[in-house]
């Protein structure tokens, strides 16, 4: 059946997530536990993997490339921390986007249950990605504390900085997962898309490195605003640029709303195709 008019209202996707919060929580816990079940280190991998990543970044960019962060001459471990922060933040979106094309295929047992709210799978995907981000962020704060002292008070603004990222991840999950039901090749396209977006976003470099002539186009990328504000809060003690962040948040909210509405419109066809 087509989506009901009330389900197309702007705040419906937030209300739906709140109404099904207990189910989302149970599915997220089950998903996190299943991911590491049977492995030698179990849940410890959620800390071991970010630690290994940070070690590799530190070695490659300090010893091999001798890289320096623009403007302040920071290199070595300081450079690795900034890179690691960018990878952690971008990783939330990348994980949700790359998983989305196969999300409904991997959960066909839920799709075929008429009363199951399929749209909450995007929330489960996001919360799983946020859990791994939180563990990596904990390591980041510990190493920053060891190398530079207590993080600045501006770090408390980080949750607000991540709000547009959450909207983007949700919207992308709803859009790509619904399209992935009908387009089996979408997974390959999305992998290329996220890889390209990684290098087109200020993850490995600061936005100031982008040539002036290209900077207006570069700022159209919402990750430019998100990543720069995250690093400003973490490493420079500056509060976010609220105007720029507000614009990105509004646009990301509209994207999530439209993607959710499209998902609900297409939902009635999922069981037949799968």
C-alpha positions in Angstrom: 0.0 0.0 0.0 1.2 3.5 -0.7 2.5 5.5 2.3 -0.1 7.3 4.4 -0.1 11.1 4.1 1.0 11.5 7.8 4.1 9.4 7.0 5.2 12.0 4.5 5.3 14.8 7.0 8.8 16.3 7.6 9.2 15.1 11.2 7.7 11.6 10.7 11.0 9.8 10.3 12.2 11.2 13.7 8.9 10.2 15.3 9.1 6.7 13.8 12.6 6.3 15.1 11.5 7.3 18.6 8.4 5.1 18.6 10.4 2.0 17.7 13.4 3.0 19.9 13.2 -0.2 21.9 13.2 -2.5 18.9 16.0 -0.4 17.3 18.0 -0.8 20.5 17.6 -4.6 20.6 18.5 -5.0 16.9 21.5 -2.8 17.3 22.8 -4.7 20.3 22.2 -8.0 18.5 24.0 -6.6 15.4 27.0 -5.5 17.4 27.3 -8.8 19.2 26.9 -10.8 16.0 29.6 -8.9 14.3 32.3 -10.1 16.7 30.8 -13.5 17.7 33.2 -16.3 17.2 36.3 -14.1 16.7 39.4 -14.6 18.9 39.3 -11.2 20.4 35.5 -10.8 20.4 34.3 -7.2 21.2 37.9 -6.1 21.8 38.2 -5.6 18.0 36.2 -2.5 18.3 39.2 -0.9 20.1 42.0 -2.9 18.5 41.1 -1.9 14.9 41.1 1.9 15.5 44.3 1.5 17.5 45.9 -0.3 14.5 44.6 2.3 12.1 46.1 5.1 14.2 49.5 3.3 14.3 49.5 2.9 10.5 48.5 6.5 9.9 51.2 7.7 12.3 54.0 5.6 10.6 53.0 6.4 7.0 52.4 10.1 7.3 55.1 10.9 9.7 57.9 8.5 8.7 57.2 7.9 5.0 55.5 11.1 3.7 56.8 13.5 6.3 53.4 15.2 6.0 52.6 18.5 7.7 49.1 19.9 8.5 48.7 23.2 6.6 49.5 26.4 8.3 50.7 25.2 11.7 53.5 22.9 10.6 52.2 20.0 12.7 53.4 16.6 11.6 54.0 13.2 13.0 51.6 12.1 15.7 49.7 15.5 15.6 49.0 15.0 11.9 47.9 11.4 12.4 45.4 12.5 15.1 43.8 15.0 12.7 43.7 12.4 9.9 42.3 9.8 12.3 39.6 12.2 13.4 38.6 12.8 9.8 38.5 9.1 9.1 36.3 8.4 12.1 33.8 11.0 11.2 33.7 10.1 7.5 33.5 6.5 8.4 30.1 6.9 10.0 28.7 7.9 6.6 30.8 5.5 4.5 29.8 2.5 6.6 26.1 3.3 6.3 26.3 4.1 2.6 28.3 1.0 1.6 26.0 -1.3 3.6 22.8 0.3 2.3 22.5 -1.4 -1.2 22.5 -4.9 0.4 20.7 -3.9 3.6 17.3 -5.2 2.7 18.7 -8.3 1.0 20.5 -9.2 4.2 17.3 -8.8 6.2 14.8 -10.5 4.0 13.3 -12.4 6.9 12.2 -9.0 8.3 10.9 -7.7 5.0 8.5 -10.6 4.6 6.9 -9.9 7.9 4.0 -7.5 7.1 4.0 -5.7 10.4 7.8 -5.2 10.7 8.8 -1.5 10.3 11.5 -2.0 7.6 12.5 1.7 7.7 14.1 1.3 11.1 16.9 -0.8 9.6 18.6 2.5 8.6 18.5 3.5 12.3 20.1 0.2 13.2 22.8 0.7 10.6 23.5 4.3 11.9 23.7 3.3 15.5 26.1 0.5 14.7 28.3 2.9 12.9 28.1 5.4 15.8 29.1 2.7 18.3 32.3 2.0 16.4 32.9 5.8 16.0 32.5 6.2 19.8 35.1 3.6 20.5 37.5 5.1 18.1 36.8 8.6 19.4 37.6 7.3 23.0 41.0 6.3 21.8 41.5 9.6 20.0 40.7 11.6 23.2 43.1 9.3 25.2 46.0 9.9 22.9 45.2 13.6 22.6 45.2 13.8 26.4 48.6 12.0 26.5 50.2 14.2 23.8 48.6 17.7 24.3 46.8 17.7 27.6 43.0 18.0 28.3 40.8 18.5 25.2 39.3 22.0 24.9 35.8 22.7 26.3 34.6 23.2 22.7 34.7 19.4 22.3 31.3 19.4 24.0 29.8 20.9 20.8 30.8 17.8 18.9 27.3 16.1 19.2 25.7 19.1 17.4 28.4 19.0 14.7 27.5 15.3 14.0 23.7 16.0 13.7 23.9 16.8 9.9 26.1 13.7 9.4 23.5 11.5 11.0 20.8 13.0 8.7 23.0 12.4 5.7 23.7 8.8 6.8 20.0 8.0 7.4 18.9 9.6 4.1 21.6 7.7 2.2 20.6 4.4 3.9 16.9 4.9 3.0 17.7 5.9 -0.6 20.3 3.3 -1.5 18.7 0.4 0.4 15.4 1.0 -1.5 17.1 1.4 -4.8 19.3 -1.7 -4.1 16.3 -3.9 -4.1 15.7 -3.2 -7.8 19.3 -2.4 -8.9 21.7 -5.2 -8.0 24.7 -3.4 -9.4 24.2 -0.4 -7.1 26.7 -1.8 -4.5 29.6 -1.4 -6.9 28.6 2.1 -7.9 28.2 3.2 -4.2 31.7 1.8 -3.4 33.2 4.0 -6.1 31.0 6.9 -4.9 32.2 6.7 -1.3 35.8 6.3 -2.3 35.7 9.4 -4.5 33.9 11.4 -1.8 36.6 10.4 0.7 39.2 12.1 -1.4 37.0 15.1 -2.3 36.4 15.8 1.4 39.0 17.3 3.7 39.9 14.0 5.4 43.5 13.7 4.4 44.1 17.5 4.2 42.6 20.7 5.6 40.1 22.8 3.5 42.7 25.6 3.3 44.8 23.4 0.9 42.1 23.6 -1.8 42.9 26.3 -4.4 40.9 29.5 -4.0 39.4 29.2 -7.5 37.9 25.8 -6.5 36.9 26.6 -2.9 33.3 27.8 -3.7 32.6 24.5 -5.4 34.4 22.6 -2.6 32.2 24.2 0.0 29.2 22.6 -1.6 30.4 19.3 -0.2 28.6 19.1 3.3 31.5 17.1 4.6 33.8 20.1 4.2 31.7 22.0 6.8 31.3 19.0 9.1 34.9 17.9 9.1 36.4 21.3 9.5 34.1 22.1 12.4 34.9 18.8 14.1 38.6 19.5 13.9 38.2 23.1 15.0 36.5 21.9 18.2 38.8 19.0 18.9 42.2 20.6 18.2 41.8 24.4 18.2 39.2 24.9 20.9 36.9 26.8 18.5 33.1 26.5 18.5 31.5 25.5 15.2 30.5 28.0 12.6 26.9 27.9 13.5 25.6 29.6 10.4 27.4 27.2 8.0 26.5 24.2 10.2 22.9 25.3 10.4 22.6 25.5 6.6 24.2 22.0 6.2 21.9 20.6 8.9 18.8 22.0 7.2 19.8 20.6 3.8 20.7 17.2 5.4 17.3 17.1 7.2 15.4 17.7 4.0 17.5 15.0 2.3 16.6 12.5 5.1 12.9 13.5 5.0 12.6 13.0 1.2 14.6 9.8 1.2 12.4 8.4 4.0 9.3 9.4 2.1 10.6 7.7 -1.0 11.5 4.6 1.0 7.9 4.3 2.3 6.5 4.8 -1.2 8.6 1.9 -2.5 8.2 -0.3 0.5 5.1 -2.2 -0.7 7.2 -3.6 -3.6 10.1 -5.0 -1.6 8.6 -8.3 -0.6 7.6 -9.1 -4.2 11.0 -8.3 -5.7 13.0 -10.0 -2.9 
